[in-house]
Amino acid sequence: MIGTKRKYGDGVLPAGKYKEFIHFMPICCVDVVVHVGRSFLLVKRIQEPAKDEWWFPGGRVLKNELLTAGVIRKVREEIGLEVTIEKQIGAYDTIFDTSSFGIPVHTINIAFLVVPTFGSIGGICLDSSSAEYSITDNLVGCNDYVTRVILDSGVMG
């Protein structure tokens, strides 16, 4: 199923339905650690949840989309890179007091470690969900979740 095109309507909820859904169910998401060596990329989020925090590219997985296909799609959409998946890091929960709808949201996040297909983290093209990006090799200013995922990834040794 990797590389297959989604049919119209597969997994895409209208905003009103999505808002209703997050009242009752956790959202399945992928978070992606893009790295070269010990350096990794973070984006500063513009919208809730985690507004103004350094975070990973990623987001919700769509119906009929494999996790690995979601990783490739979200990285391409959010930062414009083609990547190769190295491994699945682990599964995590995040519970936020607010979402882009102004209501609490619970996400189940499957984190993946990837490398740029062409060898470098260059040519980043951010979408509208992020204000800026940083390529770093330290965890200064990172929240507990980001810190835990980076440490679990093994990128820092």
BAFI-3210 file (N, C-alpha, C; in Angstrom, 3 decimals, decimal comma, padded with zeros to 6 digits):
// residues 157
n [1|2|3|4|5|6|7|8|9|10|11|12|13|14|15|16|17|18|19|20|21|22|23|24|25|26|27|28|29|30|31|32|33|34|35|36|37|38|39|40|41|42|43|44|45|46|47|48|49|50|51|52|53|54|55|56|57|58|59|60|61|62|63|64|65|66|67|68|69|70|71|72|73|74|75|76|77|78|79|80|81|82|83|84|85|86|87|88|89|90|91|92|93|94|95|96|97|98|99|100|101|102|103|104|105|106|107|108|109|110|111|112|113|114|115|116|117|118|119|120|121|122|123|124|125|126|127|128|129|130|131|132|133|134|135|136|137|138|139|140|141|142|143|144|145|146|147|148|149|150|151|152|153|154|155|156|157]
n.u [000,814|002,135|002,945|000,676|-002,018|-004,279|-007,790|-010,365|-011,671|-010,779|-010,111|-010,136|-011,589|-014,312|-013,935|-015,812|-016,714|-014,291|-013,658|-015,750|-015,077|-012,604|-013,455|-014,193|-012,389|-008,953|-006,390|-004,604|-001,279|001,751|005,056|008,069|011,463|013,841|017,052|020,617|023,434|024,301|022,713|019,479|016,211|013,913|010,688|009,057|005,952|002,988|000,327|-002,148|-002,307|000,424|001,401|003,854|005,934|008,908|008,905|008,328|008,209|005,134|001,965|-001,568|-002,565|-004,128|-007,237|-006,943|-004,276|-001,029|001,204|003,919|003,600|002,248|004,288|006,106|004,417|003,706|006,214|006,979|004,856|005,042|007,740|008,940|010,785|012,230|012,406|014,066|013,054|014,484|013,915|011,239|010,701|009,149|006,032|003,906|002,031|000,302|-001,333|-003,184|-004,217|-005,531|-006,583|-006,420|-009,040|-009,719|-010,357|-009,664|-007,249|-006,266|-003,527|-002,151|000,993|003,137|006,447|009,054|012,330|014,166|016,137|017,277|016,637|018,432|020,714|021,280|020,081|018,718|017,317|014,816|011,348|008,944|005,566|002,333|001,990|004,144|006,455|009,202|012,338|014,778|017,995|019,665|021,847|021,348|019,316|018,347|015,794|013,805|010,692|009,421|008,352|009,481|012,173|012,263|011,610|013,740|015,931|015,196|015,451|018,130|019,801|021,514|023,520]
n.v [-001,196|001,169|004,094|004,103|005,931|008,040|007,751|010,105|011,554|009,574|009,178|011,904|014,164|016,477|019,723|020,246|017,668|016,526|018,065|017,242|014,542|014,596|015,157|012,736|010,676|009,536|010,816|009,341|009,795|010,583|011,319|012,796|012,337|013,926|013,458|014,041|012,449|013,443|015,629|017,120|017,986|020,465|022,008|025,141|025,465|027,028|026,895|025,643|022,216|022,796|025,309|027,685|026,109|024,083|021,368|018,201|017,534|016,287|014,624|013,850|010,545|009,325|007,661|004,447|004,804|003,731|003,746|004,272|005,421|007,704|009,020|009,670|011,302|013,431|014,629|015,466|017,271|019,163|020,073|019,778|017,783|014,760|011,622|008,802|006,080|005,048|003,726|002,722|004,546|004,548|004,408|006,937|009,037|012,116|014,669|017,433|020,611|022,279|022,605|023,211|023,827|024,887|023,163|020,417|017,871|014,548|012,724|009,887|009,056|007,836|007,560|008,127|007,573|009,195|009,789|012,324|011,618|012,454|012,988|015,414|017,958|020,176|022,852|023,275|023,740|025,258|024,575|026,076|025,472|025,887|028,248|028,587|026,821|024,660|023,308|021,240|020,025|019,733|019,711|021,964|024,095|022,400|020,684|018,232|015,991|016,111|015,943|013,362|011,689|012,258|011,348|008,639|007,945|007,552|009,205|011,043|009,555]
n.w [000,000|000,324|-001,345|-002,866|-004,291|-002,537|-002,510|-003,296|-000,418|001,318|004,562|005,162|007,123|007,299|008,822|010,932|011,628|012,405|014,672|016,330|016,546|017,979|020,513|021,592|020,966|020,829|018,642|016,010|015,283|013,433|014,353|013,328|013,385|011,797|010,757|010,417|011,041|014,258|014,374|014,308|013,059|013,998|014,149|014,648|015,957|014,696|015,292|017,657|018,728|021,065|020,320|019,390|020,269|019,962|017,807|016,179|012,617|011,384|012,006|011,863|010,933|008,064|007,243|005,825|005,271|005,571|008,390|007,693|005,175|005,927|007,312|005,224|003,654|005,489|006,067|003,524|002,959|005,093|005,340|002,897|002,159|000,861|002,324|003,887|005,737|008,748|011,191|013,418|016,273|018,657|020,571|021,805|024,080|023,950|025,672|025,316|026,565|024,879|021,449|017,879|017,645|020,025|022,070|024,351|023,356|022,666|021,666|020,053|019,390|016,968|016,685|014,338|012,995|010,564|007,586|005,335|001,951|000,026|001,425|002,913|005,178|003,704|001,727|002,879|002,943|004,452|005,435|006,145|008,837|010,450|011,859|011,746|011,416|012,974|012,926|014,931|017,566|020,161|023,165|024,376|025,367|024,528|024,971|027,358|025,992|023,344|024,049|025,214|022,999|021,225|022,770|023,006|020,341|019,825|018,439|019,639|020,630]
ca.u [000,000|003,012|003,034|-000,600|-002,715|-005,524|-008,990|-011,044|-012,436|-010,143|-009,513|-010,173|-012,851|-014,612|-013,519|-016,833|-016,684|-013,020|-013,830|-016,619|-014,316|-011,579|-014,122|-014,437|-011,367|-007,590|-006,005|-003,368|-000,366|003,167|006,032|009,204|012,782|014,684|018,411|021,849|024,370|023,743|021,875|018,090|015,418|012,679|009,926|008,308|004,543|002,219|-001,029|-002,354|-001,665|001,868|001,718|005,112|006,907|009,695|008,248|008,727|007,241|004,245|000,554|-002,459|-002,582|-005,435|-007,826|-006,371|-002,889|-000,084|002,025|005,100|003,162|001,962|005,589|006,593|003,493|003,785|007,499|006,907|003,928|005,401|009,066|009,369|011,898|012,054|013,171|014,119|012,796|015,469|013,272|010,189|011,303|008,247|004,681|003,806|000,776|000,317|-002,658|-003,081|-005,371|-006,242|-006,268|-006,736|-010,463|-009,915|-010,800|-008,573|-007,021|-005,385|-002,944|-001,262|002,019|004,132|007,612|009,956|013,617|014,380|017,227|016,950|016,991|019,556|021,891|021,451|018,861|018,798|016,173|013,583|010,258|007,921|004,171|001,731|001,861|005,377|007,002|010,627|012,906|016,116|018,780|020,416|022,348|021,128|017,916|018,029|014,532|012,841|009,778|009,688|008,022|010,505|013,402|012,146|011,673|015,115|016,764|014,821|015,852|019,534|020,541|022,531|024,539]
ca.v [000,000|002,338|004,671|004,148|007,212|008,025|008,115|011,262|011,293|008,619|009,662|013,354|014,572|017,913|020,317|020,058|016,262|016,311|018,675|016,334|013,320|014,730|015,166|011,385|009,694|010,028|010,914|008,643|010,696|010,246|012,378|012,374|012,874|013,999|013,689|013,710|012,260|013,789|016,816|016,816|019,141|020,772|023,134|025,900|025,394|028,267|026,682|024,640|022,183|023,079|026,566|028,343|025,147|023,309|020,082|017,429|017,445|015,141|014,913|012,701|009,533|009,258|006,328|003,690|005,196|003,059|004,681|004,676|006,339|008,955|009,660|010,242|012,384|014,578|015,309|016,143|018,399|020,167|020,674|019,659|016,849|013,329|010,954|007,354|005,683|004,164|002,843|003,235|004,805|004,098|004,967|007,901|009,776|013,520|015,193|018,891|021,334|022,946|022,213|024,304|024,118|025,449|022,123|019,470|016,816|013,449|012,099|008,734|009,402|006,841|008,340|007,474|008,183|009,217|010,589|012,849|010,689|012,979|013,121|016,596|018,677|021,453|023,115|023,171|024,609|025,092|024,855|027,102|025,045|026,195|029,593|028,486|025,514|024,667|022,077|021,340|018,780|019,777|019,700|023,196|024,691|021,378|020,205|016,870|015,018|016,161|015,428|011,905|011,047|012,376|010,426|007,275|007,696|007,187|010,155|011,752|008,607]
ca.w [000,000|000,263|-002,668|-003,562|-004,171|-001,779|-003,249|-002,725|000,788|002,212|005,789|005,332|007,746|007,318|010,102|011,968|012,047|013,112|015,995|017,081|016,766|019,020|021,814|022,070|020,595|020,570|017,239|015,687|014,573|013,304|014,581|012,525|013,710|010,606|011,260|009,718|012,143|015,569|014,236|013,978|012,664|014,722|013,613|015,654|015,563|014,650|015,798|018,703|020,040|021,155|019,636|019,754|020,791|019,010|017,647|015,003|011,536|011,559|012,151|011,911|009,893|007,423|007,039|004,707|005,064|006,456|009,169|006,930|004,116|006,623|007,574|003,960|003,266|006,385|005,880|002,219|003,068|006,094|005,169|001,510|001,974|000,634|003,372|003,984|007,121|009,365|012,159|014,295|017,586|019,708|020,641|022,906|024,228|024,360|025,990|025,300|027,096|023,793|020,071|016,951|017,828|021,353|022,998|024,615|022,376|023,057|020,483|020,171|018,417|016,603|016,250|013,389|012,703|009,115|007,039|004,003|000,882|-000,738|002,267|003,750|005,560|003,012|000,876|003,653|002,504|005,487|005,129|007,001|010,231|011,181|011,663|011,468|011,743|013,544|012,850|016,173|018,153|021,608|023,593|025,086|024,939|024,102|026,006|027,825|024,955|022,297|024,657|025,367|021,692|020,720|023,527|022,611|018,951|019,767|017,598|020,406|021,089]
c.u [000,860|003,080|001,721|-001,253|-003,980|-006,664|-009,621|-011,849|-011,804|-009,510|-009,567|-011,546|-013,080|-014,309|-014,526|-016,860|-015,417|-013,100|-014,687|-015,857|-013,331|-012,168|-014,142|-013,292|-009,984|-007,332|-004,691|-002,504|000,996|003,971|007,344|010,475|013,623|016,092|019,465|022,897|023,684|022,875|020,472|017,333|014,174|012,002|009,209|006,868|003,864|000,865|-001,046|-002,607|-000,167|002,285|002,973|006,129|007,678|009,150|008,819|007,746|006,361|002,809|-000,267|-002,331|-004,003|-005,928|-007,249|-004,933|-002,015|000,744|003,218|004,746|002,821|003,230|006,080|005,735|003,685|005,108|007,498|006,024|004,478|006,764|009,657|010,541|011,404|012,948|013,108|013,958|013,883|014,814|012,092|010,808|010,430|006,893|004,561|002,404|001,089|-001,125|-002,503|-004,360|-006,183|-005,744|-006,525|-008,211|-010,753|-010,441|-009,644|-008,471|-006,013|-004,850|-002,111|-000,276|002,982|005,301|008,536|011,241|013,850|015,631|016,772|017,453|018,243|020,717|022,053|020,097|018,994|017,562|014,841|012,572|009,089|006,520|003,631|001,595|003,066|005,912|008,459|011,090|014,304|016,746|019,764|020,952|022,221|019,644|017,519|016,748|013,482|011,950|010,090|009,427|009,107|011,815|013,367|012,280|013,086|016,031|016,472|015,299|017,290|020,391|021,705|023,599|024,142]
c.v [001,263|002,809|004,688|005,504|007,036|008,399|009,318|010,832|010,295|009,346|011,145|013,741|016,059|018,458|020,093|018,641|015,966|016,878|017,779|015,057|013,469|014,905|013,772|010,400|010,329|010,015|010,174|009,550|010,047|011,495|011,895|013,113|012,772|014,316|013,410|013,639|012,555|015,039|016,409|018,108|019,248|021,953|023,835|026,025|026,765|028,101|025,653|023,283|022,481|024,326|027,185|027,408|024,506|021,895|019,377|017,659|016,214|015,580|013,656|011,813|009,454|007,823|005,720|004,083|004,436|004,102|005,183|005,632|007,699|009,728|010,376|011,447|013,614|015,325|016,082|017,389|019,517|020,815|020,477|018,730|015,459|012,635|009,442|006,991|004,728|003,191|003,537|003,360|004,259|004,762|005,795|008,483|011,235|013,933|016,703|019,515|022,004|022,434|023,413|024,682|024,715|024,454|021,154|018,401|015,816|012,834|010,891|008,884|008,240|007,622|007,491|008,280|008,068|010,014|011,150|011,885|011,154|013,416|014,344|017,213|020,076|021,630|022,964|024,189|024,380|025,356|025,853|026,691|025,413|027,577|029,559|027,076|025,698|023,302|022,168|019,988|018,819|019,938|020,942|023,795|023,689|020,962|018,739|015,812|014,963|015,579|013,905|011,189|011,107|011,400|008,973|006,929|007,215|008,147|010,794|010,821|007,812]
c.w [000,000|-001,177|-003,430|-003,342|-003,348|-002,708|-002,563|-001,506|001,737|003,393|006,022|005,857|007,557|008,723|011,221|012,511|012,844|014,527|016,880|017,466|017,921|020,417|022,434|021,881|020,525|019,061|017,046|014,810|014,381|013,618|013,998|012,939|012,445|011,096|010,206|010,818|013,462|015,530|013,793|013,749|013,536|014,036|014,758|015,172|015,648|015,328|016,926|018,052|019,930|020,373|020,243|020,394|019,649|018,998|016,424|013,860|011,795|011,695|012,023|010,680|009,352|007,323|005,764|004,380|006,059|007,201|008,367|005,785|004,718|006,931|006,324|003,555|004,147|006,227|004,559|002,315|003,951|005,889|003,776|001,256|001,602|001,647|003,231|005,457|007,589|010,339|012,819|015,679|018,700|019,608|021,909|022,935|024,508|024,599|026,164|025,839|026,008|022,446|019,170|017,014|019,200|022,377|023,238|023,523|022,938|021,775|020,893|019,025|018,205|016,007|015,379|013,253|011,202|008,781|005,699|002,929|000,147|000,152|003,131|004,082|004,962|002,149|001,584|003,139|003,465|004,954|006,151|008,464|011,087|010,829|011,227|011,773|012,314|013,326|013,999|016,600|019,672|021,909|024,380|024,514|024,471|025,267|026,337|026,751|023,881|022,834|024,749|024,030|021,124|021,451|023,158|021,201|018,832|018,962|018,361|020,989|022,298]
res [m|i|g|t|k|r|k|y|g|d|g|v|l|p|a|g|k|y|k|e|f|i|h|f|m|p|i|c|c|v|d|v|v|v|h|v|g|r|s|f|l|l|v|k|r|i|q|e|p|a|k|d|e|w|w|f|p|g|g|r|v|l|k|n|e|l|l|t|a|g|v|i|r|k|v|r|e|e|i|g|l|e|v|t|i|e|k|q|i|g|a|y|d|t|i|f|d|t|s|s|f|g|i|p|v|h|t|i|n|i|a|f|l|v|v|p|t|f|g|s|i|g|g|i|c|l|d|s|s|s|a|e|y|s|i|t|d|n|l|v|g|c|n|d|y|v|t|r|v|i|l|d|s|g|v|m|g]
***
